[in-house]
Amino acid sequence: MGGNKRALVASAVGAVLLAAGIAIGSKIASPRAATRVVMVRTPPEGGHADTTAPDTRAGAIAAAARTITAFAGRVLLDPMRLRAVVSRIAASNSRRELTRAFEEASAQARAKLGADTVPRPVIILRTVPVGYRVDRYSPDDATVAVWYVGVVGSGATVQPQQSWRTEAVSLVWENSAWKVASFASSVGPTPALSTDFDKPSALFASIPRFREFAYGVG
């Protein structure tokens, strides 16, 4: 049990930092209605990470996408807002470990981005879901792999750069909402820059496995 909790914590740190495009990496720990279409709306900076999507396959997809964008903007750098977001999205069994892990991630991000330097730097932290793949679904739990790009930059320390990741979001249906049991982050698939067009690519095999995010279709 202790080992699982440690993995969960390490995983959360890696997930949130990599979601912001900061390569510090690692892995975290973990329903019956008719098929329907749910528009995936990602929250604005500081907006609510709404995981109250319906108890459907489409609802799980929408909830997973929203958790990916929940820490964008300056949320990761603001301890109070960060704690509130984690409290909203986390399952009861994972909340304590996720809160602790994301607070550690926040401290690391602030240091890496020079958030407390004077003058205050312009900081860019954005994530955009590009596609999804449902790895497991039931009315009680689901795992949705979200392919996304993160852009990070700091006027104090880091030139703007991109990070392409796949986040496996494990969800449980709890208190009439999808809640996060765990995140597990992995690299790519990463589209090549235009100067790399002559290189062989595995993207033609991996990218088609992710569906587009205009709608989450159950």
Summary of the structure (lengths in Angstrom):
residues: 218
radius of gyration: 16.9
end to end distance: 34.0
largest distance: 54.3
contacts: 740
relative contact order: 0.21
helix: 34%
strand: 31%
